Amino acid sequence: MNHLSANRNYFVLTYKDVRDAGFCSQFCGYHSPSTGIVSGEVIKYAMVGESRQGCETSVILGDKGSPNNDPGADGTTAIMWASSRKR
């Protein structure tokens, strides 16, 4: 039985040693629908990379910086929030 549902959003969170071509140079994360994950279903997902792997955190977090003094975690949260609002 498959527990994935088209009524949910899924986030793929990666560790700092995971590389995705274009991450931090072309995008900070991405979201997309997929029909290839579950046959006959459109599954919505977002990839959120570890923002400490070279991203300019000031671009992700803005002028206020890291509210929790953890730019990686705060950057990841900011990317997740932005991706979820675009769905």
C-alpha positions in Angstrom: 0.0 0.0 0.0 1.3 3.4 -0.9 0.9 6.2 1.7 1.7 9.1 -0.6 -1.3 11.3 -1.3 -2.0 14.0 -3.9 -3.7 15.9 -1.1 -0.4 16.5 0.7 2.8 18.4 0.0 6.2 16.7 0.5 9.5 18.2 1.3 12.9 16.6 0.5 15.4 18.0 3.0 19.0 17.3 2.3 22.2 17.2 4.4 25.2 19.5 3.6 27.0 16.7 1.6 24.2 16.3 -0.9 24.8 18.2 -4.1 22.2 19.3 -6.7 23.4 21.0 -9.9 22.5 24.6 -9.8 21.8 24.8 -6.0 23.0 28.1 -4.6 24.0 29.4 -8.0 20.7 29.2 -9.8 18.2 28.4 -7.0 17.9 27.9 -3.3 15.2 25.2 -3.5 12.5 24.2 -6.0 9.0 22.8 -6.0 7.2 20.8 -8.7 4.4 18.4 -9.3 5.3 14.9 -10.4 3.3 12.2 -12.1 6.2 9.7 -11.9 6.2 9.1 -8.2 2.8 7.4 -7.9 1.1 6.1 -11.1 -2.1 8.1 -11.8 -1.4 10.7 -9.1 0.1 14.2 -9.1 2.4 14.4 -6.1 3.5 17.9 -5.1 7.0 18.1 -3.7 9.8 20.6 -2.9 13.5 20.1 -2.7 15.2 22.2 0.1 18.9 22.0 0.1 21.2 22.6 3.1 21.7 26.4 2.8 25.1 26.3 4.5 26.7 24.5 1.5 27.7 27.8 -0.1 24.5 29.8 -0.4 24.7 33.5 0.4 22.5 33.4 3.6 21.9 37.2 3.4 20.1 36.6 0.1 17.9 33.9 1.7 17.4 35.6 5.1 17.3 39.2 4.1 18.7 42.2 5.9 17.7 41.0 9.4 20.1 38.0 9.3 19.5 34.8 11.3 16.9 35.2 14.0 18.1 32.1 15.8 21.8 32.6 15.2 21.8 29.5 13.0 21.9 30.6 9.3 21.7 27.1 7.9 18.5 26.1 9.8 16.9 29.5 9.4 17.8 29.5 5.7 16.2 26.1 5.2 13.1 27.2 7.1 12.9 30.3 4.9 13.2 28.2 1.7 10.5 25.8 3.0 8.1 28.6 3.8 8.6 30.2 0.3 8.1 26.9 -1.4 4.9 26.1 0.5 3.4 29.5 -0.3 3.9 28.9 -4.0 2.0 25.7 -4.1 
